[in-house]
């Protein structure tokens, strides 16, 4: 019984730790704009914010298994459209977050000096 409780407690800590590992500010280079970066901030409590993306405004995030779910509003052409994006978390460590969606791989780096 003690072993079962220890294993369950370890699994709970591991699950909580995965969200803690992914929390932070993540950016990637903007194609064809040298030196410019865009991305998102994943804050405690499921709050998300866009970084350097005026028309794509993230507002919430969650992790379900190995899937990152980002939701928000797309703003443009005098209309606002709610959206949800889902990405497979291929890997995450202290400095790098790799996401996959429909065969596209996106590599983000942790940003410590983002506004």
N, CA, C and O of each residue as an XYZ file, in Angstrom:
460
protein
N       0.823     -1.192      0.000
C       0.000      0.000      0.000
C       0.869      1.258      0.000
O       0.572      2.226     -0.700
N       1.953      1.236      0.798
C       2.844      2.394      0.849
C       3.478      2.651     -0.506
O       3.637      3.800     -0.920
N       3.844      1.560     -1.206
C       4.446      1.719     -2.535
C       3.452      2.369     -3.500
O       3.827      3.240     -4.284
N       2.200      1.948     -3.443
C       1.171      2.503     -4.317
C       0.991      3.997     -4.049
O       0.908      4.792     -4.985
N       0.930      4.376     -2.776
C       0.803      5.791     -2.433
C       2.013      6.579     -2.910
O       1.863      7.694     -3.408
N       3.198      6.023     -2.768
C       4.418      6.700     -3.209
C       4.406      6.900     -4.726
O       4.767      7.971     -5.214
N       3.995      5.876     -5.468
C       3.919      5.976     -6.924
C       2.887      7.020     -7.335
O       3.160      7.837     -8.215
N       1.712      7.011     -6.718
C       0.667      7.996     -7.032
C       1.146      9.406     -6.737
O       0.923     10.316     -7.535
N       1.799      9.598     -5.599
C       2.308     10.921     -5.241
C       3.351     11.370     -6.257
O       3.368     12.536     -6.652
N       4.220     10.458     -6.682
C       5.234     10.783     -7.688
C       4.617     11.178     -9.016
O       5.093     12.103     -9.673
N       3.562     10.483     -9.414
C       2.884     10.823    -10.667
C       2.223     12.190    -10.581
O       2.250     12.952    -11.547
N       1.635     12.506     -9.443
C       1.015     13.825     -9.262
C       2.069     14.910     -9.339
O       1.858     15.927    -10.000
N       3.199     14.716     -8.678
C       4.284     15.706     -8.733
C       4.812     15.864    -10.153
O       5.093     16.978    -10.596
N       4.945     14.759    -10.859
C       5.435     14.833    -12.241
C       4.465     15.600    -13.123
O       4.886     16.411    -13.948
N       3.175     15.356    -12.958
C       2.179     16.061    -13.762
C       2.198     17.548    -13.450
O       2.135     18.369    -14.364
N       2.282     17.905    -12.187
C       2.335     19.323    -11.818
C       3.621     19.954    -12.313
O       3.623     21.109    -12.741
N       4.703     19.216    -12.259
C       5.993     19.739    -12.700
C       6.022     20.043    -14.177
O       6.699     20.985    -14.589
N       5.310     19.280    -14.997
C       5.295     19.528    -16.438
C       4.722     20.911    -16.739
O       5.275     21.635    -17.567
N       3.632     21.288    -16.088
C       3.083     22.623    -16.288
C       4.054     23.682    -15.804
O       4.219     24.716    -16.450
N       4.703     23.431    -14.664
C       5.651     24.404    -14.133
C       6.815     24.580    -15.103
O       7.309     25.694    -15.275
N       7.260     23.494    -15.740
C       8.369     23.575    -16.696
C       8.006     24.410    -17.906
O       8.860     25.094    -18.470
N       6.766     24.361    -18.305
C       6.347     25.044    -19.535
C       5.955     26.495    -19.274
O       5.886     27.294    -20.208
N       5.700     26.840    -18.024
C       5.369     28.228    -17.711
C       6.547     29.129    -18.064
O       7.706     28.755    -17.884
N       6.235     30.319    -18.568
C       7.273     31.275    -18.910
C       6.982     31.944    -20.236
O       5.904     31.791    -20.810
N       7.963     32.687    -20.706
C       7.842     33.403    -21.979
C       8.656     32.666    -23.029
O       9.842     32.390    -22.845
N       7.986     32.352    -24.145
C       8.589     31.565    -25.217
C       8.504     32.339    -26.523
O       7.439     32.849    -26.871
N       9.623     32.434    -27.258
C       9.646     33.172    -28.519
C      10.339     32.365    -29.606
O      11.132     31.463    -29.338
N      10.008     32.725    -30.846
C      10.625     32.144    -32.038
C      10.906     33.281    -33.010
O      10.264     34.329    -32.931
N      11.861     33.092    -33.932
C      12.119     34.145    -34.927
C      10.901     34.368    -35.820
O      10.183     33.424    -36.151
N      10.675     35.626    -36.208
C       9.620     35.937    -37.172
C      10.210     35.741    -38.569
O      11.219     36.365    -38.897
N       9.603     34.887    -39.399
C      10.138     34.644    -40.737
C      10.325     35.943    -41.528
O       9.465     36.823    -41.509
N      11.448     36.044    -42.214
C      11.786     37.179    -43.088
C      11.907     38.511    -42.345
O      11.836     39.571    -42.966
N      12.086     38.467    -41.037
C      12.285     39.688    -40.245
C      13.459     39.457    -39.283
O      13.251     39.176    -38.103
N      14.683     39.576    -39.789
C      15.863     39.282    -38.973
C      15.866     40.063    -37.658
O      15.584     41.260    -37.624
N      16.188     39.358    -36.591
C      16.286     39.971    -35.279
C      14.966     40.138    -34.551
O      14.966     40.499    -33.374
N      13.840     39.888    -35.208
C      12.515     40.047    -34.588
C      12.025     38.685    -34.082
O      12.271     37.650    -34.702
N      11.329     38.713    -32.948
C      10.805     37.479    -32.367
C       9.335     37.664    -31.979
O       8.877     38.775    -31.711
N       8.621     36.552    -31.959
C       7.221     36.525    -31.552
C       6.993     35.274    -30.720
O       7.791     34.337    -30.756
N       5.902     35.267    -29.973
C       5.613     34.081    -29.191
C       4.501     34.315    -28.194
O       3.535     35.028    -28.466
N       4.657     33.691    -27.020
C       3.599     33.759    -26.017
C       4.185     33.605    -24.625
O       5.268     33.055    -24.427
N       3.424     34.114    -23.678
C       3.750     33.965    -22.267
C       2.713     33.038    -21.657
O       1.511     33.269    -21.785
N       3.181     31.989    -20.993
C       2.304     31.039    -20.311
C       2.473     31.279    -18.819
O       3.493     30.927    -18.228
N       1.455     31.884    -18.223
C       1.539     32.284    -16.825
C       0.772     31.325    -15.933
O      -0.090     30.576    -16.391
N       1.100     31.363    -14.660
C       0.439     30.530    -13.671
C      -1.069     30.760    -13.718
O      -1.523     31.881    -13.944
N      -1.832     29.710    -13.508
C      -3.292     29.829    -13.494
C      -3.919     29.763    -14.873
O      -5.109     30.042    -15.017
N      -3.145     29.397    -15.898
C      -3.711     29.242    -17.230
C      -3.870     30.529    -18.019
O      -4.587     30.553    -19.020
N      -3.210     31.607    -17.586
C      -3.281     32.880    -18.296
C      -2.185     32.912    -19.361
O      -1.025     32.612    -19.081
N      -2.567     33.279    -20.578
C      -1.612     33.388    -21.686
C      -1.651     34.795    -22.253
O      -2.684     35.464    -22.215
N      -0.516     35.238    -22.780
C      -0.440     36.529    -23.458
C       0.446     36.382    -24.685
O       1.408     35.614    -24.683
N       0.114     37.120    -25.722
C       0.924     37.131    -26.936
C       2.139     38.022    -26.729
O       2.095     38.995    -25.977
N       3.216     37.675    -27.403
C       4.421     38.506    -27.425
C       4.660     38.916    -28.870
O       4.921     38.077    -29.732
N       4.567     40.216    -29.124
C       4.860     40.802    -30.438
C       3.929     40.294    -31.543
O       4.356     40.106    -32.683
N       2.650     40.071    -31.198
C       1.652     39.646    -32.183
C       0.374     40.429    -31.935
O      -0.439     40.038    -31.097
N       0.189     41.515    -32.643
C      -0.948     42.410    -32.398
C      -2.282     41.797    -32.823
O      -3.308     42.090    -32.209
N      -2.292     40.962    -33.849
C      -3.567     40.459    -34.371
C      -3.940     39.077    -33.834
O      -5.045     38.593    -34.080
N      -3.030     38.446    -33.107
C      -3.299     37.135    -32.522
C      -3.091     37.263    -31.017
O      -1.958     37.259    -30.534
N      -4.185     37.377    -30.289
C      -4.131     37.646    -28.852
C      -4.489     36.392    -28.051
O      -5.661     36.037    -27.926
N      -3.454     35.723    -27.507
C      -3.695     34.580    -26.637
C      -4.230     35.072    -25.305
O      -3.836     36.137    -24.830
N      -5.140     34.292    -24.689
C      -5.591     34.669    -23.351
C      -5.610     33.506    -22.360
O      -5.549     33.742    -21.154
N      -5.691     32.256    -22.832
C      -5.641     31.114    -21.920
C      -4.789     29.994    -22.502
O      -4.571     29.914    -23.711
N      -4.312     29.129    -21.602
C      -3.555     27.944    -22.008
C      -3.801     26.835    -20.998
O      -4.166     27.074    -19.847
N      -3.587     25.604    -21.475
C      -3.625     24.438    -20.595
C      -2.846     23.319    -21.261
O      -2.634     23.328    -22.473
N      -2.425     22.358    -20.456
C      -1.767     21.166    -20.972
C      -2.662     19.983    -20.654
O      -3.085     19.798    -19.512
N      -2.950     19.176    -21.681
C      -3.735     17.961    -21.532
C      -2.870     16.817    -22.040
O      -2.743     16.621    -23.249
N      -2.273     16.061    -21.121
C      -1.313     15.026    -21.516
C      -0.081     15.694    -22.090
O       0.606     16.439    -21.391
N       0.204     15.434    -23.361
C       1.339     16.096    -24.016
C       0.865     17.120    -25.050
O       1.595     17.438    -25.988
N      -0.344     17.630    -24.881
C      -0.914     18.610    -25.806
C      -1.018     19.976    -25.119
O      -1.614     20.102    -24.050
N      -0.425     20.996    -25.754
C      -0.571     22.376    -25.304
C      -1.749     22.973    -26.049
O      -1.795     22.948    -27.279
N      -2.701     23.513    -25.299
C      -3.891     24.122    -25.883
C      -3.847     25.620    -25.591
O      -3.873     26.036    -24.432
N      -3.782     26.419    -26.644
C      -3.771     27.878    -26.544
C      -5.072     28.416    -27.117
O      -5.504     27.990    -28.189
N      -5.698     29.347    -26.412
C      -6.935     29.956    -26.900
C      -6.820     31.468    -26.828
O      -6.060     32.020    -26.033
N      -7.598     32.124    -27.684
C      -7.595     33.577    -27.678
C      -8.481     34.141    -28.757
O      -9.486     33.548    -29.148
N      -8.075     35.322    -29.234
C      -8.857     36.031    -30.243
C      -7.951     36.450    -31.395
O      -6.840     36.939    -31.187
N      -8.444     36.251    -32.604
C      -7.783     36.753    -33.807
C      -8.480     38.055    -34.187
O      -9.697     38.100    -34.361
N      -7.679     39.111    -34.311
C      -8.237     40.444    -34.540
C      -7.779     40.940    -35.907
O      -6.581     41.002    -36.182
N      -8.738     41.294    -36.764
C      -8.374     41.804    -38.076
C      -9.584     42.048    -38.944
O     -10.641     41.448    -38.745
N      -9.419     42.939    -39.914
C     -10.482     43.258    -40.867
C     -11.809     43.571    -40.173
O     -12.865     43.105    -40.602
N     -11.749     44.350    -39.116
C     -12.933     44.806    -38.384
C     -13.754     43.665    -37.799
O     -14.969     43.784    -37.643
N     -13.079     42.547    -37.473
C     -13.777     41.448    -36.825
C     -12.860     40.777    -35.814
O     -11.636     40.836    -35.931
N     -13.463     40.144    -34.828
C     -12.737     39.407    -33.799
C     -13.271     37.980    -33.802
O     -14.475     37.756    -33.676
N     -12.356     37.008    -33.948
C     -12.750     35.601    -34.035
C     -12.049     34.824    -32.924
O     -10.826     34.881    -32.798
N     -12.825     34.097    -32.119
C     -12.242     33.229    -31.101
C     -11.551     32.059    -31.790
O     -12.025     31.567    -32.814
N     -10.417     31.609    -31.221
C      -9.703     30.471    -31.793
C      -9.102     29.619    -30.684
O      -8.915     30.074    -29.556
N      -8.806     28.379    -31.031
C      -8.069     27.465    -30.170
C      -7.063     26.731    -31.040
O      -7.396     26.232    -32.115
N      -5.823     26.674    -30.557
C      -4.750     25.950    -31.253
C      -4.283     24.815    -30.346
O      -4.217     24.974    -29.127
N      -3.961     23.675    -30.944
C      -3.439     22.546    -30.184
C      -2.115     22.118    -30.785
O      -1.988     21.969    -32.000
N      -1.121     21.918    -29.910
C       0.214     21.517    -30.324
C       0.678     20.333    -29.484
O       0.472     20.306    -28.271
N       1.299     19.367    -30.126
C       1.967     18.300    -29.390
C       3.255     18.877    -28.810
O       4.037     19.509    -29.521
N       3.470     18.658    -27.524
C       4.725     19.083    -26.901
C       5.745     17.987    -27.180
O       5.736     16.942    -26.530
N       6.626     18.230    -28.150
C       7.633     17.243    -28.521
C       8.720     17.180    -27.461
O       9.203     16.100    -27.123
N       9.110     18.354    -26.930
C      10.065     18.394    -25.832
C      10.046     19.768    -25.182
O       9.706     20.772    -25.808
N      10.419     19.784    -23.914
C      10.543     21.034    -23.182
C      11.659     20.861    -22.156
O      11.734     19.843    -21.468
N      12.522     21.869    -22.066
C      13.535     21.895    -21.017
C      13.660     23.333    -20.539
O      12.791     24.156    -20.828
N      14.703     23.642    -19.830
C      14.843     24.990    -19.267
C      14.878     26.085    -20.321
O      14.443     27.206    -20.059
N      15.392     25.776    -21.516
C      15.618     26.806    -22.526
C      14.842     26.647    -23.823
O      14.703     27.616    -24.570
N      14.333     25.454    -24.112
C      13.750     25.179    -25.424
C      12.410     24.459    -25.296
O      12.247     23.540    -24.493
N      11.458     24.907    -26.113
C      10.140     24.281    -26.213
C       9.912     23.943    -27.675
O       9.907     24.834    -28.525
N       9.723     22.665    -27.978
C       9.474     22.246    -29.354
C       8.044     21.741    -29.456
O       7.640     20.813    -28.754
N       7.281     22.380    -30.355
C       5.874     22.046    -30.565
C       5.675     21.517    -31.976
O       6.356     21.942    -32.910
N       4.731     20.582    -32.128
C       4.394     20.027    -33.438
C       2.901     20.162    -33.680
O       2.086     19.994    -32.773
N       2.558     20.475    -34.941
C       1.160     20.541    -35.348
C       1.096     20.295    -36.836
O       1.714     21.022    -37.614
N       0.355     19.277    -37.243
C       0.134     18.959    -38.660
C       1.447     18.877    -39.441
O       1.545     19.390    -40.555
N       2.455     18.229    -38.850
C       3.730     18.042    -39.531
C       4.674     19.231    -39.458
O       5.809     19.144    -39.927
N       4.230     20.332    -38.882
C       5.074     21.523    -38.743
C       5.688     21.522    -37.351
O       4.988     21.368    -36.351
N       7.013     21.698    -37.299
C       7.734     21.751    -36.032
C       8.130     23.193    -35.770
O       8.715     23.854    -36.628
N       7.804     23.678    -34.569
C       8.162     25.047    -34.179
C       9.048     24.968    -32.947
O       8.725     24.278    -31.980
N      10.170     25.682    -32.990
C      11.113     25.679    -31.875
C      11.136     27.056    -31.215
O      11.465     28.058    -31.849
N      10.784     27.085    -29.942
C      10.748     28.308    -29.160
C      11.883     28.296    -28.151
O      12.288     27.235    -27.677
N      12.391     29.464    -27.826
C      13.379     29.588    -26.766
C      12.778     30.415    -25.639
O      11.962     31.309    -25.862
N      13.209     30.088    -24.416
C      12.715     30.826    -23.252
C      13.303     32.230    -23.302
O      14.500     32.409    -23.532
N      12.459     33.208    -23.088
C      12.864     34.614    -23.147
C      12.861     35.178    -21.733
O      11.826     35.219    -21.068
N      14.021     35.607    -21.289
C      14.114     36.153    -19.937
C      14.076     37.681    -19.934
O      13.924     38.294    -18.877
N      14.213     38.304    -21.118
C      14.208     39.763    -21.172
C      13.062     40.332    -22.005
O      13.130     41.472    -22.464
N      12.002     39.530    -22.200
C      10.826     40.002    -22.943
C      10.002     40.925    -22.064
O       9.989     40.800    -20.840
N       9.318     41.851    -22.714
C       8.436     42.780    -21.975
C       7.158     42.118    -21.586
O       6.303     42.745    -20.961
